[in-house]
């Protein structure tokens, strides 16, 4: 018969762990002045919108403009987990509202993003699976966008839920530039005739 002898062992000393902050690359938007050399106003308008399209087609925006009633998440735009649905007001079904998990601000310990207005864009403003030209015509159509040009500019320039795209927290890649730079591009695009890509 063998015996097991237990000897007390010293506990390891407490050590602080190095903070792990992922390095997130910030992409920049070209300023409106960079397009001043384009003499033709229609060509300049197209170029301005294509630059703004880097934001519009970014996952931070596309995830909330899904083509179905289920949002997507991450840069890979994978289906939202847990399974949630748009609901009548875009804020989720009564049994599982977006606000159940998404609170007034990003919750860094869990990585859950947040904003007081957290919800999906109206289904009429679904962007996923569409070309930049199709999205352009969609946002200019008041019947689908539910806003005129001044309201569109105000929404893109000042809405804090739109602004979340530049402050997503966690390891999420922010949209290119800043909300102010994006708004300046959109205003210049509108002022030059709001031309859409093919």
ABEGO torsion letter per residue (X at the ends): XBBBBBBBBBBBBBBBBBBBBBBBBBBBBBBAAAAAABABAAAAAAAAAAAAAAAAABAAAAAABBABABBBBEAAGBBBOBBBBAEAAGAEBAABBAAAABBABBBAAAGBBBBAABBBBBAAABABGBBAAAAAAAAABAAAAGBBAAAAAAAAAABAAAAAAABAEEABBBBBEBAAAAAAAAAAAAAAGGBBBX
